Amino acid sequence: MVEGRAKIVLTRRWPHVVEERMAQLGELVRNDADRPLSSRELREALTTADVVCPTVTDDLSSGMFARGDVRVQLLANFGVGFNHIDLAAASACRIQVSNTPGVLTDATAELALTLMLMSARRAGEGERLVRAGAWEGWYPTHMLSTQVTGKTVGIVGMGRIGTAFARKAFHGLGMRILYCNRTGVDQSISLELEAERVAFKDLLERADFVSLHCPATAQTRHMMDERAFRLMQPHAHLINTARGDVLDEPALVNALVQGQIAGAGVDVYEREPELAAGLAQLEQVVVLPHMGSGTTETREAMGMCAVANVQAFLAGEALPNPVLP
Ligand code: 8YV
């Protein structure tokens, strides 16, 4: 429990309407410069505030909690992914952690669909051609690309976002759905989407498009490695809107250069905002700056979800979205 008015730190600027709402819950400290906090600034937040609301740009690894002097009692993460937070270290300091699941499902699935269509239809390349003033006009064999409708998509991680993406691909584009997941999905979903659960290796071998939707964990780290790319078909495309860590980026560059796969659409990177050497120079790659959940509606909903968690915590109630209760 927090005695008196809680001190709440937002490590980045949030949509205005959410900051206003959060300010009603306590003494709000904002990062007006809106740059990632340094580890010293982050440590200061952890040791002086009751609630810290981090994002994916905050490295909350074990060292941040090691000295046992933290004051923070709740980390209300702005985002569903929490691989930037060392949960064991937070738990040892008896810190509660919440996230924002559900509200960013459709926005992220939309972006995966965007990347799949852009990569298949060479949209980035075409746009660069027009912008460069290098387009010489229409002809029957110009910039031929790959049709998406009716093709097979392999979904790695059939949770909320993977399922939403599958729905859009099945109902919107008539795609055949393969997936791999630790558990099978509800029968109602597999019937609706005629989805077939397969082993990772089979998925890579059979899919025309492979889309990553699994969380970043020790088990999924670099699961798309050199071996995995060798199993994919030469005409296949890889889409990543999950986390950079799931993908060995230099192996992706190599697979594209060697023609082991045809293209890729990437929104997340292992060392954001840095990209692996050579990735952005490849014509057959669409690279976006981690904008999966980046719609106004969704970022506001994510913020309001974090507000609901802070409010419950301050009232001594169970967190609506506990990662560490
Ligand atoms: C967020 C995301 O924008 O929620 C997530 O896990 O990947 C993004 O959509 C980002 O993580 C905000 O912290």
Residues whose N, C-alpha, C, O or C-beta is under 5 A from the ligand:
A	BS01	8YV	T55 V56 F78 G79 V80 G81 A242 G292 S293
